[in-house]
Structure formats: structure tokens, C-alpha cells
Amino acid sequence: MDIGILGYGGVAKALIKLLQDKKDTLKSMNLDIKIKYIIKSDGGIYNNNGIDIEEIIKNNFNLKTYKDKFDENININTIIKNKDIDTLVELTNTNIETGEPGLTHIKLALENSINVVTGNKGPILLQYKNLKNLANRNKVNLGIGCTTGGALPSINVGTFDLAGAEILAIEGILNGTSNYILSEMYENEIEYGEALNKAIGFGIAEANYNLDVQGYDTASKILILANAIMNSDLSIKDIDIKGIDLLDKNLIMNEKKRGNKIKLIGKVYKEGSQIKAYVRPEVICKSHPLYCVDDKNKGVFYSTDTLGDISVIGGASGTMNAAASILRDIININCEAFFSSQRTVHSSQFLE
């Protein structure tokens, strides 16, 4: 597979390191991943024969001193003009208001029959159906597994493993920062502010932690799950959102005495012919499938008509784990391309 990486933050660098660490595993799968482009906001590097990622790592990921000349004119248009990759990994910063610049990057790639794998929630949050239709029309794939919980395979389970069943509801603990804070308040019986400061001190809370604690990150993820898996057409304004930032410690302690926990839950569900969604702190008892999802862990619970109730719990948080989710989508796209080619071969043989 010939790949371009667009966006050069922590996840992109972790992906490069992961590809180097997993080269023998990928080779055993007959999967040759060649990175031709690494592009930042101010330019990038390009090598048609493949960038030496081992040298990139040894060079402390500094593109501007790498042996392939850094060129400020290398951008998405260079990729489109050269037509020499089959997959774009789009990892620019998330903007949940406009989706840019990722939205433009993804559209351009799909329009030019290039597969896209992304961890960028903004474009998927705002225009998933349009982008999916664009991918289908151009017979390419759109991998979005990293947008809804990093390493947690929530998209894959809902799309592939529950195929044929009607999904009645999806319920999730999808934000590691908020879940860590609630776990600290519960276990150590401390106030919200103290728990938040611990999360900041350990690097669990991002610089703009408000999106986490006010419920907007969870809302973004449950919205993507709703639109990608339940075929809804919801927008963020359709979700009733309440975070944990005003949660009182005493309420958590009272529920602890009863054997219950309070978790920040995102839920999408069918009510008659309508699909509704909300995000809010909820009291859950020991019989709830997400009761044991603590600290930074995440989990998602599917209710179906024929396959019963299915839960997926775990999936580590961090840049390397997000990179592993990106790699998972790349591998799945390669497998899909392989099986598609085999179907074509068999069909041709049948026609002959």
C-alpha cells in the first residue's frame, strides 16, 4: 500500500514508530506499507520510492533536517496531482465547528479514488453520510475507527460483527478524561476540582479539557456511532448534552453507599420511528454492563433485536493506541481490497 500522511502531531509520529516496530508482523501478512508523503501545515517531504521511516525516527521526527528535502510547497494538491498513493491518512487537528482543513482533504482524496483513514472527528461528525456516499461512488474506503474511542473497536463491532441485526440502542462511556475524574471522585472520595487537577497533572486531561468534562467529546462520538451504524442523520444540536463539571461529590458518595456508580453516558436509541440521543451523568448499578469501566478505560454497549446485548470494553488511551487504531483500519482496507479482487477473479472465471 502506498500511503500519504497528512498532519504531523503525536498520532502521526506514533503511527510511523508503530509501522517500524510492526514491520516483521506486517511482512508476515504480505502487507507492504510504503509511506510516500509526510505533510505538515507548512510543507512536507516526499519520496516516490518510500520515505525511510527508520531514519525519520533516528532523526527525532524532525522533517526539516531529514535527507529528503523539506518543501513548503508539498501539500494535499501535490498528492492529487501525482496520483501515486492509494490511501491517505488524515490526522490534522479536529475542528468540530467547520471540519476544516480535514474535510477538504478527505473530500479531495475520495473524489480522486484514494482511500481515507482518519482520526479526525470534525469531518466525520459534520458530514459522515456525504463522505461515505462519496467513497462509495468512487469505489474506495473511508476508515473512521479512530474517531469513536481510539483503540476501542466500536465502529468495527457495530458495522461488521452486528451485521444483519437491527441495533436498537448504543450506550457508551467514550471519554477517558471524564471517566478518570469520576473514578477518582468515587474511589478517593475527593471533590471534582481535585480530581480534575490530578487528571491535568498526569497528562490525562487535554489543554482544552472543557470539551471532555462538558460532554461534547462524548456527544461527538455517540453522534458518529449513530450516523455510521444506525443510519441516522443527527447533528450535534439534536443531542441533549450535560457534562460532569457541575457534579457534586455528595451525589457520588450517596450512590456509592448504595453500591452504584455515576458515569458520563452517551446514548443513542430508537423510540418508535425516531432516533434520539443524549449525553449525561447517569447512575448505573452493578448489573449494568458498563459498571466496571473505570479510570481511563472506555466501553460501548449495543442492544440488538436478534444478537442480544453485546458489550465491548477496554481499549487503551494514548497516541500509540490511537495510531494502532489507524493501522487497524489500514489493514482492514487492504483485506477488503484483497477479497474484492478475489471476488472479481472468481466472477470472471465463472463467466468464462
C-alpha positions as CSV (number, residue, x, y, z in Angstrom):
1,M,0.0,0.0,0.0
2,D,1.2,3.5,-0.9
3,I,0.3,6.0,1.8
4,G,0.4,9.7,2.4
5,I,0.3,11.1,6.0
6,L,-1.3,14.5,6.3
7,G,-1.0,16.1,9.7
8,Y,2.1,15.6,11.9
9,G,1.1,15.5,15.5
10,G,1.5,12.9,18.2
11,V,-0.7,10.2,16.5
12,A,1.1,10.6,13.1
13,K,4.5,10.2,14.8
14,A,3.3,7.2,16.8
15,L,2.0,5.6,13.6
16,I,5.4,6.0,12.0
17,K,7.0,4.4,15.0
18,L,4.4,1.6,15.0
19,L,4.9,0.8,11.4
20,Q,8.6,0.4,12.1
21,D,8.0,-1.8,15.2
22,K,5.5,-3.9,13.3
23,K,7.4,-4.3,10.1
24,D,8.0,-8.0,10.6
25,T,4.4,-8.7,11.6
26,L,3.2,-6.7,8.5
27,K,5.6,-8.6,6.3
28,S,4.2,-11.9,7.6
29,M,0.8,-10.7,6.5
30,N,2.2,-9.9,3.0
31,L,1.4,-6.3,3.6
32,D,4.0,-3.8,2.3
33,I,3.1,-0.3,3.6
34,K,5.2,2.4,1.9
35,I,4.9,6.0,3.1
36,K,5.5,8.4,0.3
37,Y,4.4,11.7,1.9
38,I,4.6,13.2,5.3
39,I,3.0,16.6,5.3
40,K,2.7,19.3,8.0
41,S,0.8,22.6,7.8
42,D,3.9,24.4,6.5
43,G,5.1,21.8,3.9
44,G,6.4,18.2,3.9
45,I,8.7,15.6,2.4
46,Y,8.0,13.2,-0.5
47,N,9.8,10.2,-1.9
48,N,8.2,8.1,-4.6
49,N,10.2,5.1,-3.6
50,G,9.1,5.4,0.0
51,I,10.4,7.5,2.9
52,D,12.9,5.9,5.2
53,I,10.9,5.9,8.4
54,E,13.8,4.4,10.4
55,E,15.8,7.4,9.5
56,I,12.8,9.7,10.4
57,I,12.7,8.1,13.9
58,K,16.5,8.4,14.4
59,N,16.2,12.0,13.3
60,N,13.8,12.6,16.2
61,F,10.9,13.0,13.8
62,N,12.4,16.3,12.5
63,L,11.3,16.6,8.9
64,K,13.2,19.8,8.2
65,T,16.6,18.2,8.7
66,Y,15.7,14.9,7.0
67,K,17.7,13.7,4.0
68,D,14.7,14.1,1.7
69,K,14.4,17.9,1.2
70,F,11.6,19.5,3.1
71,D,9.5,21.5,0.7
72,E,6.9,24.1,1.8
73,N,5.0,23.6,-1.5
74,I,4.2,20.0,-0.7
75,N,0.5,19.7,0.3
76,I,-2.7,17.8,-0.5
77,N,-2.7,19.2,-4.0
78,T,0.7,17.5,-4.6
79,I,-0.8,14.2,-3.7
80,I,-3.8,14.7,-6.0
81,K,-1.5,15.9,-8.9
82,N,0.9,13.0,-8.6
83,K,-1.8,10.3,-8.2
84,D,0.7,7.9,-6.6
85,I,-0.9,6.7,-3.4
86,D,-3.9,4.6,-2.7
87,T,-4.5,5.6,0.9
88,L,-4.5,9.0,2.7
89,V,-4.1,9.0,6.5
90,E,-5.7,12.3,7.5
91,L,-4.6,13.4,11.0
92,T,-4.9,17.2,11.1
93,N,-6.3,18.9,14.1
94,T,-10.0,18.4,14.8
95,N,-12.4,21.3,14.3
96,I,-16.0,20.3,15.3
97,E,-17.4,23.6,14.0
98,T,-16.2,23.6,10.4
99,G,-14.4,20.3,10.0
100,E,-11.6,22.1,8.2
101,P,-9.0,21.6,7.0
102,G,-9.6,17.9,7.2
103,L,-12.9,18.0,5.5
104,T,-11.4,19.4,2.3
105,H,-8.5,17.0,2.4
106,I,-10.8,14.0,2.8
107,K,-13.2,15.1,0.0
108,L,-10.3,15.7,-2.4
109,A,-8.9,12.2,-1.7
110,L,-12.2,10.4,-2.1
111,E,-13.1,12.3,-5.2
112,N,-9.8,11.1,-6.7
113,S,-10.4,7.5,-5.7
114,I,-8.0,7.5,-2.8
115,N,-8.9,5.5,0.4
116,V,-9.0,7.6,3.5
117,V,-8.3,6.6,7.1
118,T,-8.8,9.3,9.7
119,G,-8.8,10.0,13.4
120,N,-10.2,13.5,12.8
121,K,-13.7,13.7,14.3
122,G,-14.7,17.0,12.8
123,P,-15.3,16.0,9.2
124,I,-17.0,12.7,10.2
125,L,-19.1,14.5,12.8
126,L,-20.4,17.0,10.3
127,Q,-20.6,15.2,7.0
128,Y,-20.3,11.4,7.5
129,K,-23.1,10.4,5.1
130,N,-21.9,12.7,2.3
131,L,-18.3,11.4,2.7
132,K,-19.4,7.8,2.8
133,N,-21.5,8.3,-0.3
134,L,-18.6,9.9,-2.0
135,A,-16.4,7.0,-1.0
136,N,-18.9,4.5,-2.4
137,R,-19.3,6.4,-5.7
138,N,-15.6,6.2,-6.2
139,K,-15.3,2.6,-5.0
140,V,-12.9,3.4,-2.2
141,N,-13.0,3.0,1.6
142,L,-13.4,5.5,4.5
143,G,-11.9,4.2,7.7
144,I,-13.1,6.1,10.8
145,G,-12.5,3.6,13.6
146,C,-10.2,6.0,15.5
147,T,-12.8,8.7,15.8
148,T,-15.0,7.0,18.4
149,G,-12.8,5.8,21.2
150,G,-9.3,5.3,19.8
151,A,-8.3,1.6,20.3
152,L,-11.9,0.6,21.2
153,P,-13.3,-1.2,18.1
154,S,-16.7,0.4,18.4
155,I,-17.2,1.1,14.7
156,N,-16.0,-2.3,13.6
157,V,-18.2,-4.2,16.0
158,G,-21.3,-2.2,15.1
159,T,-20.6,-2.4,11.4
160,F,-19.2,-5.9,10.8
161,D,-19.9,-8.1,13.9
162,L,-23.5,-7.0,14.3
163,A,-24.3,-7.2,10.5
164,G,-27.8,-8.4,9.9
165,A,-29.2,-7.4,13.3
166,E,-31.2,-4.3,14.0
167,I,-29.4,-2.1,16.5
168,L,-31.9,-0.7,18.9
169,A,-29.6,1.3,21.1
170,I,-25.9,2.2,21.6
171,E,-24.7,3.2,25.0
172,G,-21.1,4.2,25.8
173,I,-18.5,5.5,28.2
174,L,-16.5,7.2,25.5
175,N,-14.3,9.9,27.1
176,G,-11.3,8.7,29.1
177,T,-10.7,12.1,30.9
178,S,-14.2,12.3,32.3
179,N,-14.2,8.7,33.3
180,Y,-10.9,9.1,35.1
181,I,-12.2,12.1,37.0
182,L,-15.4,10.2,38.1
183,S,-13.4,7.2,39.1
184,E,-11.1,9.4,41.3
185,M,-14.1,11.1,42.9
186,Y,-15.6,7.7,43.6
187,E,-12.5,5.8,44.8
188,N,-10.8,8.5,46.7
189,E,-13.9,10.5,47.7
190,I,-12.5,13.8,46.5
191,E,-14.1,16.9,45.0
192,Y,-14.4,17.4,41.3
193,G,-11.7,20.2,41.2
194,E,-9.1,18.0,42.9
195,A,-9.8,15.1,40.6
196,L,-9.6,17.4,37.5
197,N,-6.2,18.7,38.7
198,K,-4.9,15.1,39.1
199,A,-6.0,14.4,35.5
200,I,-4.2,17.5,34.3
201,G,-1.1,16.7,36.3
202,F,-0.9,13.1,34.9
203,G,-1.4,14.4,31.3
204,I,-4.8,12.7,31.0
205,A,-6.8,15.9,30.5
206,E,-6.0,17.8,27.4
207,A,-5.3,21.5,27.3
208,N,-8.9,22.3,26.4
209,Y,-10.5,19.8,28.8
210,N,-13.8,21.6,28.6
211,L,-14.9,19.6,25.6
212,D,-14.3,16.4,27.7
213,V,-15.9,17.4,31.0
214,Q,-18.8,19.3,29.5
215,G,-19.8,16.2,27.4
216,Y,-19.1,17.5,23.9
217,D,-16.4,14.9,23.1
218,T,-18.8,12.1,24.2
219,A,-21.5,13.7,22.2
220,S,-19.3,13.8,19.1
221,K,-18.5,10.1,19.4
222,I,-22.1,9.0,20.1
223,L,-23.2,11.1,17.1
224,I,-20.7,9.4,14.8
225,L,-21.8,6.0,16.1
226,A,-25.4,6.9,15.5
227,N,-24.9,8.1,11.9
228,A,-22.4,5.4,10.9
229,I,-24.1,2.4,12.5
230,M,-27.8,3.2,13.0
231,N,-28.0,5.2,9.7
232,S,-29.4,8.2,11.5
233,D,-29.0,11.8,10.3
234,L,-28.5,13.5,13.6
235,S,-26.4,16.6,14.2
236,I,-24.9,17.9,17.4
237,K,-27.8,20.2,18.1
238,D,-30.1,17.1,18.2
239,I,-28.3,15.8,21.3
240,D,-29.2,16.9,24.9
241,I,-25.7,17.3,26.4
242,K,-24.9,17.6,30.1
243,G,-21.3,17.1,31.4
244,I,-19.7,16.3,34.8
245,D,-18.3,19.7,35.5
246,L,-21.2,20.6,37.9
247,L,-21.4,17.2,39.5
248,D,-21.5,17.3,43.3
249,K,-19.2,14.9,45.3
250,N,-22.0,14.2,47.7
251,L,-24.2,12.7,45.0
252,I,-21.4,10.3,44.0
253,M,-20.9,9.3,47.7
254,N,-24.6,8.7,48.2
255,E,-24.7,6.4,45.2
256,K,-21.5,4.7,46.4
257,K,-23.2,3.7,49.6
258,R,-26.0,2.1,47.5
259,G,-23.4,0.1,45.5
260,N,-24.0,2.3,42.4
261,K,-21.7,4.5,40.3
262,I,-22.2,7.6,38.3
263,K,-20.8,7.6,34.8
264,L,-20.9,10.0,31.9
265,I,-23.1,8.1,29.4
266,G,-23.7,8.8,25.8
267,K,-26.7,7.0,24.4
268,V,-28.5,6.8,21.0
269,Y,-31.7,4.8,20.9
270,K,-34.8,4.2,18.8
271,E,-38.1,5.5,20.1
272,G,-40.8,4.5,17.6
273,S,-39.7,5.8,14.2
274,Q,-37.3,8.3,15.7
275,I,-33.7,8.1,16.7
276,K,-32.8,10.1,19.8
277,A,-29.6,10.8,21.7
278,Y,-28.3,12.3,24.9
279,V,-25.1,12.7,27.0
280,R,-25.4,13.0,30.8
281,P,-24.1,11.6,34.1
282,E,-26.2,8.6,35.0
283,V,-26.5,6.3,37.9
284,I,-25.7,2.7,37.0
285,C,-25.9,-0.4,39.2
286,K,-23.7,-3.5,39.4
287,S,-25.7,-5.3,36.8
288,H,-25.1,-2.7,34.1
289,P,-22.6,-3.9,31.5
290,L,-20.5,-0.7,31.8
291,Y,-20.3,-0.7,35.6
292,C,-16.7,-1.9,35.7
293,V,-15.4,0.5,33.1
294,D,-13.2,2.7,35.3
295,D,-10.3,5.1,35.1
296,K,-9.3,5.9,31.5
297,N,-11.0,2.9,30.1
298,K,-13.9,3.2,27.7
299,G,-16.7,0.8,26.7
300,V,-19.7,0.6,24.4
301,F,-22.9,-1.5,24.8
302,Y,-25.1,-2.5,21.9
303,S,-28.7,-3.6,22.2
304,T,-29.9,-5.6,19.2
305,D,-33.1,-7.4,18.0
306,T,-31.5,-10.8,17.1
307,L,-28.0,-10.9,18.5
308,G,-28.9,-9.8,22.0
309,D,-26.9,-7.4,24.1
310,I,-23.2,-7.1,23.3
311,S,-20.5,-5.1,25.2
312,V,-17.0,-4.1,24.2
313,I,-14.9,-2.8,27.0
314,G,-11.3,-1.6,27.2
315,G,-9.0,-0.2,24.6
316,A,-6.2,1.8,26.0
317,S,-6.0,5.6,25.6
318,G,-3.0,7.4,24.2
319,T,-1.3,8.4,21.0
320,M,0.2,5.0,20.3
321,N,-3.2,3.3,20.9
322,A,-4.8,5.8,18.5
323,A,-2.1,5.0,16.0
324,A,-2.8,1.3,16.4
325,S,-6.5,2.1,15.6
326,I,-5.4,3.8,12.4
327,L,-3.2,0.8,11.5
328,R,-6.2,-1.5,12.1
329,D,-8.2,0.5,9.5
330,I,-5.3,0.4,7.0
331,I,-5.0,-3.4,7.4
332,N,-8.8,-3.8,7.1
333,I,-8.9,-1.8,3.9
334,N,-6.1,-3.9,2.5
335,C,-8.0,-7.0,3.4
336,E,-11.2,-5.6,1.7
337,A,-9.2,-4.8,-1.4
338,F,-7.8,-8.4,-1.5
339,F,-11.2,-10.0,-1.1
340,S,-12.7,-7.7,-3.6
341,S,-10.1,-8.7,-6.2
342,Q,-10.7,-12.4,-5.4
343,R,-14.4,-11.9,-6.0
344,T,-13.6,-10.3,-9.3
345,V,-11.3,-13.1,-10.3
346,H,-13.9,-15.8,-9.4
347,S,-16.7,-13.9,-11.2
348,S,-14.5,-13.7,-14.3
349,Q,-13.8,-17.4,-14.2
350,F,-17.4,-18.1,-13.8
351,L,-18.3,-16.0,-16.8
352,E,-15.7,-17.8,-18.9
